[in-house]
Structure formats: structure tokens, C-alpha cells
Amino acid sequence: VQLVESGGGLVQPGGSLRLSCAASGFTFRNYAMSWYRQAPGNERELVATITRVGGSTNYADSVKGRFTISRDNIKNMVYLQMNSLKPEDTALYYCYAKNTYGSSTYWGQGTQVTVSS
């Protein structure tokens, strides 16, 4: 099983990034997918979640209207489009998979996002 994030980097405030997460080794369409983030000294927090077929999404209040989560069940990919980035969005961003009953969960290794001028 692998979740491999990519797309992080350094961006100026107000800029955009698109994170990608490539999934393999499990039946992707059976898992809800989420993005979490963790800044130094802070607990890991949920950023966004998308259901198994993408019919429903949820976002943290801090990113609503700026971030968009999406998935491609053919390519086994999940994405996080991040617009209007702020310095407080700086964190290590993780991809997370959970099946319906929560009995099977997986984490990626994370990709760093730094928002700074």
C-alpha cells in the first residue's frame, strides 16, 4: 500500500498550489480520502475530505472557499487545489485514506507547503 503526495513547494502569499496523491495497493474507490496538515508545534488537523465516489466534500472552516478537494477513481488520484494561500497555510500536508467502517486506514509521507514572501 502506498500514498505518495507531490506538488508541495514554496509559494508567495496569494498564490496557488495543487497537491496530488497517488494511491496504490488497495481498492481506491472503496475509500474516502482526506488531506490533513501539520504545522510545527501544532497538532495534525483535517483540511478536506471527499467521499468514495466524490459526491460529497467537507472542508475546515479555515480553508473554505480557497481549497478544493477532488478525486479520480480511474487514475487512483486525489488532489487538493489551494488558492489564495496564506502564511498560516504553511504545513506538512498528508494524504489519508479510510474505508467505510474505519477498519482500514493509510497515511502518506507528506509534502511540504511553505507560504512566504
ChimeraX attribute file (.defattr): number of C-alpha atoms within 10 A of each C-alpha:
attribute: neighborCount
match mode: 1-to-1
recipient: residues
	/A:1	11
	/A:2	14
	/A:3	23
	/A:4	18
	/A:5	23
	/A:6	18
	/A:7	14
	/A:8	18
	/A:9	14
	/A:10	14
	/A:11	18
	/A:12	14
	/A:13	17
	/A:14	14
	/A:15	14
	/A:16	17
	/A:17	18
	/A:18	16
	/A:19	23
	/A:20	22
	/A:21	25
	/A:22	18
	/A:23	23
	/A:24	14
	/A:25	8
	/A:26	15
	/A:27	12
	/A:28	23
	/A:29	17
	/A:30	15
	/A:31	22
	/A:32	22
	/A:33	29
	/A:34	25
	/A:35	25
	/A:36	19
	/A:37	22
	/A:38	19
	/A:39	16
	/A:40	9
	/A:41	6
	/A:42	9
	/A:43	9
	/A:44	15
	/A:45	14
	/A:46	17
	/A:47	23
	/A:48	23
	/A:49	24
	/A:50	22
	/A:51	20
	/A:52	19
	/A:53	16
	/A:54	17
	/A:55	8
	/A:56	12
	/A:57	15
	/A:58	15
	/A:59	19
	/A:60	13
	/A:61	9
	/A:62	11
	/A:63	17
	/A:64	12
	/A:65	11
	/A:66	13
	/A:67	20
	/A:68	20
	/A:69	24
	/A:70	22
	/A:71	21
	/A:72	14
	/A:73	16
	/A:74	8
	/A:75	11
	/A:76	16
	/A:77	19
	/A:78	25
	/A:79	22
	/A:80	23
	/A:81	14
	/A:82	20
	/A:83	17
	/A:84	15
	/A:85	22
	/A:86	18
	/A:87	15
	/A:88	12
	/A:89	20
	/A:90	20
	/A:91	21
	/A:92	18
	/A:93	27
	/A:94	26
	/A:95	29
	/A:96	23
	/A:97	23
	/A:98	19
	/A:99	18
	/A:100	12
	/A:101	8
	/A:102	10
	/A:103	7
	/A:104	11
	/A:105	14
	/A:106	16
	/A:107	18
	/A:108	19
	/A:109	14
	/A:110	22
	/A:111	21
	/A:112	20
	/A:113	22
	/A:114	20
	/A:115	20
	/A:116	16
	/A:117	9
